[in-house]
Amino acid sequence: MFGMNHHILLTGATGFLGSRLCSALLESHLRKDWPGKIFCLVRGRTLAGGDRRLHARLTLTPQQRDRVVAVPGDIRQPFFGLGEVAFAELAGQVASVYHCAASVNLAADYERLVPANVDGTRTVTALALLASAQLHYVSTLGVFLAGRETGLTHVTEQTVPRQRTAGTVGYCRTKLVAEEEILASGLPVTIYRPGLILGDSVTGECSGNDVVARIVRAATSVRAAPATEGVVAISSVDFTARAIAALSMIPSNAGQVYHPVELSPYPMSALFAHLRNAGHPLEELSIGQWRQTLDRAPQNSAAFVMLAVWQAVRHLIAEPASSASPVFDASQTLDLLRREGVHPSDLDEAYFHRLFRRILRVP
Ligand SMILES: NC(=O)c1ccc[n+]([C@@H]2O[C@H](COP(=O)([O-])OP(=O)(O)OC[C@H]3O[C@@H](n4cnc5c(N)ncnc54)[C@H](OP(=O)(O)O)[C@@H]3O)[C@@H](O)[C@H]2O)c1
């Protein structure tokens, strides 16, 4: 199953999803007697610094630890800043490339995100081409964020995103352009589009900077939530990582698109109901009134941060109803995952309470 060049290149391994993906890839590959290593491209001026940052983030067994190698580099730089020779040497060793690094900033405009998300993906693609490697690209269902405004109400793994479906949020636009450029390169590529990635299914541990965390902090800080008909697609970070690792091991998956999503459609109103049940009294306001409440709380940093990502949030909470996200269908991916032995976890009320404790840092 594994050829001469059996190593993996992974970008984004110091991140929320990437660190879990690194562990999941090690688990799934080591089960198949894989002899390789995972080269993790990590920002850092020195090899030692990059290595420290990487291992501080990863939770690995000693056997797994030996299989992880930090490569200091920045996806925004030509040849990752490695120089052309070292770049080609790296390419010479890898059989597959998992591109998970990105600037996930919903407040930033398109131009600001291009160096990491578009130029960076172009360099990753160039390395994969040089390596004749298969590319696994972690995209986002956000490429359809504004889909309903274009008449798209239902999105499956076969639906093709367009610039209009990505809408005006810079992050979603860069992820779409990156997808389009990868597909145009002719590389064998598999695309994974998660929805909103929430905290760990067991501990609730989360990134704290994601859009759901922002909504939760804003709502609890003004003690009010919007009455919303919006629906989203959600999954825990551990499920997302296990799903991507398992799907990536399926032979002949080049050209496939997967939706590694646990629950969809998930009503945003259920999130606020769980928050109330967790002991946070929230007055229900119309979306317009909720927005005004946030606007009138200038000293409130949670409200301020929330307003900075309003362009994206308005699609999640369906403001107006014609801007709601489409319904994301993940049934084909979930069927495949069940056959691979990867089952969705139970994202029940208790899970959300654990998640809220992490987001709000309450014991
Ligand atoms: N979070 C979600 O809800 C969500 C949903 C759908 C899709 N996704 C996708 O999942 C992937 C991971 O997202 P995440 O939430 O895990 O984000 P994250 O925690 O912010 O991690 C981003 C990773 O990318 C790395 N990175 C950023 N800029 C880089 C650069 N110039 N050079 C090298 N590495 C760089 C970061 O490295 P540093 O540690 O050095 O910053 C970090 O390891 C992204 O591709 C994102 O588009 C995320």
PDBQT file of the ligand as one rigid body, heavy atoms in Angstrom, charges set to zero:
ROOT
HETATM    1  N1  LIG A 401     -12.631  26.263  12.757  1.00  0.00    +0.000 N 
HETATM    2  C1  LIG A 401     -13.662  26.004  11.971  1.00  0.00    +0.000 C 
HETATM    3  O1  LIG A 401     -14.836  26.067  12.410  1.00  0.00    +0.000 OA
HETATM    4  C2  LIG A 401     -13.441  25.602  10.539  1.00  0.00    +0.000 A 
HETATM    5  C3  LIG A 401     -14.564  25.267   9.781  1.00  0.00    +0.000 A 
HETATM    6  C4  LIG A 401     -14.401  24.857   8.463  1.00  0.00    +0.000 A 
HETATM    7  C5  LIG A 401     -13.131  24.766   7.929  1.00  0.00    +0.000 A 
HETATM    8  N2  LIG A 401     -12.047  25.108   8.677  1.00  0.00    +0.000 N 
HETATM    9  C6  LIG A 401     -10.721  24.998   8.050  1.00  0.00    +0.000 C 
HETATM   10  O2  LIG A 401      -9.937  24.167   8.878  1.00  0.00    +0.000 OA
HETATM   11  C7  LIG A 401      -8.571  24.568   8.807  1.00  0.00    +0.000 C 
HETATM   12  C8  LIG A 401      -8.030  24.741  10.212  1.00  0.00    +0.000 C 
HETATM   13  O3  LIG A 401      -8.789  25.725  10.899  1.00  0.00    +0.000 OA
HETATM   14  P1  LIG A 401      -8.614  25.949  12.475  1.00  0.00    +0.000 P 
HETATM   15  O4  LIG A 401      -9.917  26.368  12.994  1.00  0.00    +0.000 OA
HETATM   16  O5  LIG A 401      -7.901  24.796  13.061  1.00  0.00    +0.000 OA
HETATM   17  O6  LIG A 401      -7.668  27.235  12.473  1.00  0.00    +0.000 OA
HETATM   18  P2  LIG A 401      -6.510  27.658  13.482  1.00  0.00    +0.000 P 
HETATM   19  O7  LIG A 401      -6.694  27.036  14.825  1.00  0.00    +0.000 OA
HETATM   20  O8  LIG A 401      -6.401  29.137  13.395  1.00  0.00    +0.000 OA
HETATM   21  O9  LIG A 401      -5.213  27.013  12.842  1.00  0.00    +0.000 OA
HETATM   22  C9  LIG A 401      -4.655  27.521  11.661  1.00  0.00    +0.000 C 
HETATM   23  C10 LIG A 401      -3.346  26.824  11.413  1.00  0.00    +0.000 C 
HETATM   24  O10 LIG A 401      -2.793  27.380  10.211  1.00  0.00    +0.000 OA
HETATM   25  C11 LIG A 401      -1.468  27.808  10.499  1.00  0.00    +0.000 C 
HETATM   26  N3  LIG A 401      -1.091  28.946   9.683  1.00  0.00    +0.000 N 
HETATM   27  C12 LIG A 401      -1.767  30.098   9.517  1.00  0.00    +0.000 A 
HETATM   28  N4  LIG A 401      -1.047  30.932   8.749  1.00  0.00    +0.000 NA
HETATM   29  C13 LIG A 401       0.108  30.279   8.443  1.00  0.00    +0.000 A 
HETATM   30  C14 LIG A 401       1.264  30.625   7.712  1.00  0.00    +0.000 A 
HETATM   31  N5  LIG A 401       1.382  31.824   7.121  1.00  0.00    +0.000 N 
HETATM   32  N6  LIG A 401       2.248  29.703   7.578  1.00  0.00    +0.000 NA
HETATM   33  C15 LIG A 401       2.148  28.487   8.185  1.00  0.00    +0.000 A 
HETATM   34  N7  LIG A 401       1.088  28.111   8.918  1.00  0.00    +0.000 NA
HETATM   35  C16 LIG A 401       0.079  29.005   9.039  1.00  0.00    +0.000 A 
HETATM   36  C17 LIG A 401      -1.508  28.211  11.966  1.00  0.00    +0.000 C 
HETATM   37  O11 LIG A 401      -0.191  28.288  12.457  1.00  0.00    +0.000 OA
HETATM   38  P3  LIG A 401       0.202  29.186  13.758  1.00  0.00    +0.000 P 
HETATM   39  O12 LIG A 401       0.022  28.265  14.930  1.00  0.00    +0.000 OA
HETATM   40  O13 LIG A 401       1.602  29.558  13.512  1.00  0.00    +0.000 OA
HETATM   41  O14 LIG A 401      -0.733  30.364  13.766  1.00  0.00    +0.000 OA
HETATM   42  C18 LIG A 401      -2.315  27.065  12.527  1.00  0.00    +0.000 C 
HETATM   43  O15 LIG A 401      -1.512  25.923  12.668  1.00  0.00    +0.000 OA
HETATM   44  C19 LIG A 401      -8.543  25.831   7.961  1.00  0.00    +0.000 C 
HETATM   45  O16 LIG A 401      -8.138  25.491   6.657  1.00  0.00    +0.000 OA
HETATM   46  C20 LIG A 401      -9.975  26.311   7.958  1.00  0.00    +0.000 C 
HETATM   47  O17 LIG A 401     -10.261  27.011   6.777  1.00  0.00    +0.000 OA
HETATM   48  C21 LIG A 401     -12.170  25.520   9.976  1.00  0.00    +0.000 A 
ENDROOT
TORSDOF 0
